Amino acid sequence: MLRRMASRVPSLPPLTSSRLASSDWAQSLLSDCARAISENDVQRAQQLLWMLNELSSPYGSHEQRLAHYFMNALFCHMSGSGLRTHHSLCAAAERASSFDSMRKKMLRFQDACPWATFGHVAANGAIMEAMEGETTVRIIDLSSTCCTQWPTLLEALATRAEGAPTVRLTTVVFNDDGLASSVSRVMDEVGARLEKFARLMGVPFQFSVVHPPELNALLDQELAERHFRESASTGRDVDIAGQSSSSSGSRPEPLLQEMLVINCMTALHQIPRSHRTTLLRRMQRLKPKILTLVEDIEACIGSSNDSSFGERFEEVLRYYALYFEALEFSMGKVSSERATLERSAGRSIMKLLGYASNDDAAQPYEQEHENPDNEVEDENVDEECGGSSSSGICRIVPWRDRLQNAGFVPKPFSDDVVDDVRALLKRYRDGWGLATDTSSSTLSYSGATPPSSPHHPHYHHHYQQQQHTLSLTWKDSSVVFASTWAYP
């Protein structure tokens, strides 16, 4: 890509051997190059791109691989070819994609590191607890993980003391990799296998798939069905749109009330930023018993509408430096699955940095009738927490605020779920950890009129640790977070 630049590259910028010998030489050179592009210093940017081209490789160390994919994104950003290149990369990946290759990649990834399984265990544990005593469960699953979360849950439900509930699962397939056609083919096979597995487990199970443009229609249909069920349970005749009916015909048979679960597994960040709060409000109207949210810290990158290219670049670089290092540590230097995961990361890097309007390049999302109540979208919710935080908790603030603005209340993880996550991490090599965002105590009063002093004996301090957010850490830096929410 960059060979043609070599003939016109002037003398190289000063670079010491100690700098090249450092463990973060790629990040240093890439940051310098991004800074030169931001400052419109074309000559220095070309010098650094030429040097990165000489030092990088998609088959070398994690530093060389990181340099390779970021160098390509910087070159495309500078030359204005990012969108075209991203489309070409996605088309090539789609031609090579199949169910077997995707399954092999995902299973190897989950076996080698907890990047994906962390969210599955946290979400499934919270969902299992919420399902206690329920006989009919409806799950709306917004996911980019091709349903790899659900076999474990189905197996757990099969061994439930009170028996397995009836489960109706609809997956909204989000794909952050630009491989829409191949993912659709994969989901056909996934659905057949899930249904077969549920039969083997003895779990009554229904499965369906929809795509992001159909999400609003799905939520509208779900709301109408819930109105219908509620009205039928009170003895009123209704039509499917939830309107009262004066028909003298026979009433429908009593309908079981379904417990609703909304599962958001690394998918919400693919909704355009300006529509996220409104979408969450639509979900809140469905009165879910639990909403689970799992996102990569990458989903918080460039959350401010005013973030510059340089600021966004540093955040993306910081995140993917951790990711590439973790892949090498967990999967070894020679691994075809690792190379596939890195190429997928390269497409994401190109999408984030290779061209402008990252948010507009999100998943296709049908926005007609999106805001029926003319509610004002909170465009500044992402700007509340500036800077970065190695703990990752600060980076989660925009998602927390959006969910609260939409009317959800936080639902702490139980100690049992946290213990399950800790047990999961022990299966993997050292370097992985768990961080929690906790509230240390709450204050309540048992009398009729609160006294002026909080030390009054009628005040009760509750010192249980309420773990509202769990974060997976790699070498003390957060990479994935999980939280659960409920209808108040």
N, C-alpha and C positions, 0 to 999 in steps of 0.2 A: 504493500500500500504506500509506503513512504520512500521506496528506493529512488523514485524519480526526483525526490527533493535533494538527494545527496550532491548532485552536481552544482547546486546553487547555495549550499549551506556554507556560510562563512566560518571563521574559526570558532571552535567549540567554547562554551562558557567554562570558567574556572571550575574544576571539580577535583577534589583531593582524593587520593587512594583510600584514605581513612573513611571518607564519606561513602564510597562504593562498598567498603568492607562492612559497614554498619548493617544491622539487621533490618533497618527500615529504609534502605536506600531508595526503593521504589516509591514509597510514600513521599520521600523528600523531593525526588525529581518530579514526580507527578504534581505535587503542590506548587513547585516552582513554575512548571509549565502552565498550570491553570491560572496562576497569578499573572504570568506574562500575557496570556490570552485576555484576561479581565482588564489588564492595563493597555491592551491593544499594542503590545510590543511584539510585532510579528516576527522580527528577526530572531529574538531570543526564543520565542515559542518554537520556531522552526528548528533552531539549534537543539533544543531539549527534546523535541519529537524525534529528531534524527538519532540522538543518543539513546533514547528509550527504545527505539526500533532495533538498535544494535544489541541492547542488553536484555530485552524481553524475549519470552518464548512461551507458547501455550503448553509446552511439555516440560518445563524446567521446575525450579523451586516455586513455592507459593508466591514469593516476591516477584519472580520473573513472570508468572502467570497473571498476577495482579497488574503488573506493569503493561503486559500485552493488551488486556481488555480495556484498561483505562486509556492507554495510548490511542487505541482505535477510536474510542469515544471522543477524545480531545481532538484528534485529527478531523473527525467528521463534524464536530461542533465548529471547528475553525473553517472548514471548507464548505459548510452548508449542505453536506451530503448525509446527515444523520438519519433523516426519515427514510430516505431511499435505501440506505444500508440496513436499517432495522428491518424493513420489509423483506429485503433479500435474505437476511439471516433467518427470519421466521419462516420464510418459504422453504429454505434448505432444511431447516429442522423438521418442518412438517412432513416433508417427503421421506425423511429417515425415521419418523416416529411410528411406533406400533404399540399394541397393548403389551406384548411381551417385553419390549425394551423399556416402556414406562414402568411396568410392574417391577422389573429387575432393578431399575434405578431407584425407585422409591423404597423397596425392601432393603437394598444395600445401604441407602442413606439412613433409614430408621434403625438398622442394625448397628451401624457404625457410630452414630452420634444422636443425642436427644433433641436435636433442633426441631424436628416435627413431633416426635412422640411426647415431648414435654407438654405441648398444648393438648394433645389427645387425652393424656392421662388426667390432666387438670380438669378439662371440660367434661370428660366422661364421668369422673368421680362426682362432680357437682350435679350432673344430670341424673346419675343413679340415685343420689340422695333425694333430689327433688321428685323422682318418680315413686318414692316409697308410698305404698298404698294405692297407687293409681292402676287402673285396669285398661285404660285406652289412652294412648300417647300419640300426639301429632308432633313431628319434628320438621321444621323448616330449616334446611341446612344450606347456608351460604358458604361455599367452600372452594378452595383451589387445590385440595389434596386428594381428589378422585376417590373419596369415600373410604380411605384407608383407616379412618377413625372408627368406623362402625362395627367391624367384626368383633372387636374386643367388647364393645357395649352389648351386642347381641348375645355373646357368650355369657357375660355377667347376668343378663336378664334371664337367661335360661336356667340359672341356678338360684334364682331368687326364691326365698322361702315361701312367699305368698303366690308363687307361680308367675309365669311370664305374662306381661301385658300385651295387648294388641298394639303394634307399632306401625304408624303410617308416616313414611319418610319421603319428603320431596327435597331433592338437592338442586340448588341453583348453582350451576357450574361456572365458576369464575376461573379464568385462565390468564395468568399474568405473563404468559410466555408467548403469546401471539399464535398459538397452535389450535385455533378453534375447531377446525375440521377433524383433526386427529383426536382431539379430546372428546368430541362427540362420538366418534367410533369407539374409543376406549370406554366411555360411560355405558354404552350398550352392553359391552362385555361385563363391566363392573356390576351393573344392575342384575344381570342374569346370575352372576356368581353370588351376589349378596342374597338374592331370593333363595337360591339353593342352600346356602349356608344357614339361613334362618329356618328353613324347613328341617335341616339336620338338627338344629338346636331346639326345635319345637317352639319357636317364637312366631306367632301370627304376624305376618309382615306384608306390607304393601310398599312398593317403591316406584317413584317417578322422577323424571329429570326435566328441568326447564332451564332456560338460558337468560342471561341478564336483561335483555330487552323485554322479557315476559315477567319480570319481577313484580312490577306494579300490578299487573293483572292478577298475578298469584295472590298478592296481599289483599286486593279488592275481593277476590273470590273467597278467600279465607274469612274476611270480615263478614261478608254476606252469609256464609255458612254458619258462623258463630251466632249471628243475630237469629238465623233460622232455628238453630238448636235451642237457644235461650227462649225464643218465643214458643216453640213447640213444647218445651218443658213446662211452660206456664199455661198451656192449653189454648193459646191463641193460634188461629190459622194464619199462616204467612206464606208468601211466595219466596222463591229462592233469592230474590233481591232484598229480603228482609222486610218487605212491606206487609202491613196487615191486610188480610183477605176476608171478604164477606161471604166467601163460598160456603154453601151448606153441605158440601161434599164431606166424605169421611176424613178424619184427621190422620196425619201420618203416625206411624208407630212411634212411641217414645224413643228419642235418640240419646245415646250415651254422650255425656259431656267429655270431650277430649282435653286432657292436659296438654298445653302447648309449650313446646321448647323451641327457641330460636337459637341456632348455633352459627356463629360467625367465625369461621376458621380461615384466617389470613385472606379475607375477601373484601372487607369493608373499605380498605384503602383503595380498591379499584373502582369504587363509586366516585364520580367527580366531586371534588371537595365542596362545591357550592350546593350540593344536594344531599349531603350526608345527614345533617340534622333532621331535615324533612323526612327522609327515609326512616330514620329511627323513630320519629313521631308516628309514622304510619304503623310501624311495628308495635309501638307502645299501645296503640288503640286495640290491638288484638289481645291484650292482657295476658302476655305469656307468664307462666309460672317461673320461668328462668330464661335468661338470655346469656349465653356465653360468648365472650369476645377473646380471641387469640390473634395477636398480630406480631409480626417482626418489628423490631425497633426501626427498621428501614421505612416502615409505614409512617413514621413521624418525621421523616427527613423533609426539609424544605417546607415545613408546615405553614410558615408565614408567607402570605401572598407577596410580601415585599423582599423575600430573601434573594440575595444576589447570586449570580452564577458561582462566584468564589465560595460563598458560604455553603451553598448546596453541595458543591463539589467536595468540600472538606468533610461534610457529614456522610456523603455517599462513600467516600474513600475510607473513612474511619470504620464504617460498618462492614464494607466488603473486605477490608484488610483482615478483620476478625474472621469473617466467613471463610476466606481462602486459607488462612492459617489453620482454622479448625478442621477443614476438609483434609488438608495434608496430614495433620496430626491423627485424625480418626480413620482415614481411608488409605493412607500410605501414598508413596510417590507414584506407583504404577497401578492405575485403576481406571478402567473404561467408564465406570459409573461416575467416578470423580470428574473425569474429563467432560462427561455429559452435563453434570451439574454445573461445572464452571462455564461451559458454553451457554447454558441457560442464564447464569448470572451475567455473562457478557452481554446478552440481549437486554437484560434489565438495565445494566449500566448504560448501554447505548440509548435506551428509552429515557432514562433519567437525565443524561448529560449530553447526548449526541445531538439533540435538537430541542427547541423551545416548546412551550405549552405542554409540559408533562401532564398536568391535570386533565387537559382536554383529550389526551391520548389514553384516558382510562377506558375501562370496559364499556362497550355500547350499553346504554341505559335508557330505557324508554321513559321520557320525562313528561309526556302528556298527562295532564291532570295530576301532576306530581304534588302540587301544593293547593289542595282543594279549599283550605281554610284561609288562604292568602297569608300564611304565617311568614314572618320575616326570618330569613336564614341568618344565623349568627356568623358573619364572615370573619369576625375577629377572634373567634374562639381559639384558633390555632396560635395566636400571637401572645397568649398569656404567659407562656414560659419560654423565655429566650435562652440562648446558649445551649450547651450540652451538659449532660450529666452522665458520668460513668455508671451510676447506679441505674439509670434508665427511668427512674420514677418521675423525674421532671418531664421527660419526653412523653410520658403517658398522659399528662394533664389535658391536652386537647381532646382526647378520646373520652376521658372521664367527664369533662365539662359537657361535651356533646350529649352523652347519655343522660346526664342529669338534666340538661336543658330539655331533652325530649320527654322527661317525666319518669325515667327509670330511677330506682334506688339501688345502691350497692348491696350485694349479697356476699358476705364474707365466706371464704373457703373454710371448711371445717378442718380440725386437726387431722382427721383421718385422711382427707384428700391431700393435705400437705405431706403427711407421712408417706402416702403412696408416691408422690412426686419425688421425695427424697430417696425412697427405695429404688425408683426408676434410675435416678442419677448414679446410684452405686453400681449399676450394671455397666457403666461406661468408664473409660479411662479418666485419670485425674485431669483437672482443669475446668470441669463443669461444676457449677454451683447454683444455689437457689437464693434469691433475695426476696424479701417480703416487705410490702408497704403496710404497716400495722398502726392501729390506734390503740394506745396503751390502756385507756380507761374511759368509762362513761359514768355519768352521774344521774341518778334518778331519785325521786322522792315518793314516799309511801303515804304521806299525810294529806290532809285536805288543803292546807295553806302552807306553802313553802316558807320556812323560817329564813331570816336574813343571813344566818351563818351556814356555810356549807359543811361545818363540822357538827351540826345538829344531828342527834342520833337517828332521826328519821331519814336522813340522806344515806344513800347506799352507793358506794363506789364499786364498780365492777371492773376488775383488772384483767379480764380475759383478753388475750391478744386477738384482735379481729383482723384477719389477714385478707385485706380487700384485693390486693394485687400480688400475683406471683411473677417473678422475673427469672428466666433462665439466664445464667451468666457464663461467659467464656473468659477465663482469666480475669475475673472480677468486673467485666464489662457486660452490661445487659444486652441480650440479642433478641429475645422473644419475651413477651409478657402475656399474662392471662388474667382475666377478671370475670366475675359473674354478676348479673344484675337481675332485678325482678320488677314486676308491676307492683306499685305500692298498695 
